[in-house]
Amino acid sequence: MTTDARAQAMAETALAFWGNAAIPPRLVKNRENIVFDVTLKSGARVALRLHRPGYQSRDAIESELRWTDLLADQGLAVPRPVRGINGRLTGHAFDRVASCVEWLEGSQIGSAEVPLRGSAGDQAALMAEVGALVAHLHNTADAAGQPDPFDRKAWDVHGLLGVRPHWGRYWENPALTLTDQVILQSAADFARDTLADLRLTEDYGLIHADILRENVLRGPDGLCLIDFDDSGPGYRLYDLATALVQSLEEPHLPQIAGGLVAGYRSQRVLEDEAALHLPLFVMLRCFASAGWIITRAPPEDPRQHFYAARAVRMADHVLAGTAPWGPLVAHQI
């Protein structure tokens, strides 16, 4: 873990690439990626990101920034990259690549620790907005095209279910029993067979891949999308699944899932056959989370059990042909 004091020193080093700050940078988040709120000497307010070592290469980070620049050009509310004084998209500090993006005003719509507020109708309405935002992202990505060069990890069958999934070997989560591992293996085999169906891969393209509540801001002009650190080619349904995964334990899940899909369909076609596979993609996100936590917490940490149990529950649903929100989403809209 990088101390706050070391993070501050890294930020001050990195900001030389952007002409330095007008006032000391304010630490916003010190996790794998370290984020600062910065006002540059130029007067621009930016988010300085110190990227976690070993996850994305410098080329991959610059690919992300070129893509979000194209999305912003198309009018999507995403952070636009700010080039350094040498014209490059990135700099560096110690062992980290650094980047700056425009600061977007707004507040997070929620987080993993805070359940959605309001009535079932309120929650459905909020998730309808999120669904429309996801559809807008996909429509804009199709219109903007892919930057060249573009070097990003793909959220395809190999990235999600291969021998080295991007977020870790989920089947090795220490909280899983041998029975649990067998269930996950059976569900993974089913998912591979399902994804081999070409009809499911028709809506495959550039995605955000991490549309959690903390990455959706409510700004002055509506919802905005931040943190494209995991973005790349992938199944569009994976974005919808990620937007839904934090609500799996909430009492109004049927309304939340219905609102999300209805909002998406208000902006983009989602056929009934495709919507019926949303539980499978939620399961894949649960698998990814069960792998992600392995190296980030000790084996006895309650989060290991939480993510493992969620993955097993979703695997049970997928193998049974059911969904935790009751009747499948396509029949709720």
Sequence and secondary structure as in RCSB ss.txt:
>XXXX:A:sequence
MTTDARAQAMAETALAFWGNAAIPPRLVKNRENIVFDVTLKSGARVALRLHRPGYQSRDAIESELRWTDLLADQG
LAVPRPVRGINGRLTGHAFDRVASCVEWLEGSQIGSAEVPLRGSAGDQAALMAEVGALVAHLHNTADAAGQPDPF
DRKAWDVHGLLGVRPHWGRYWENPALTLTDQVILQSAADFARDTLADLRLTEDYGLIHADILRENVLRGPDGLCL
IDFDDSGPGYRLYDLATALVQSLEEPHLPQIAGGLVAGYRSQRVLEDEAALHLPLFVMLRCFASAGWIITRAPPE
DPRQHFYAARAVRMADHVLAGTAPWGPLVAHQI
>XXXX:A:secstr
   HHHHHHHHHHHGGGGT BSS  EEEEESSSEEEEEEBTTS EEEEEE  TTTS HHHHHHHHHHHHHHHHTT
  S  EE  TTS SEEEETTEEEEEEE    EES  SSS   S HHHHHHHHHHHHHHHHHHHHHHHHH   SS 
    BSHHHHHSSS TT  GGG TT  HHHHHHHHHHHHHHHHHHTSGGGGSSEEEE S   GGGEEEETTEEEE
   TT EEEEHHHHHHHHHHTTTTSTTHHHHHHHHHHHHHTTS   HHHHTTHHHHHHHHHHHHHHHGGGTS TT
 HHHHHHHHHHHHHHHHHHHT  TTSS GGGT 
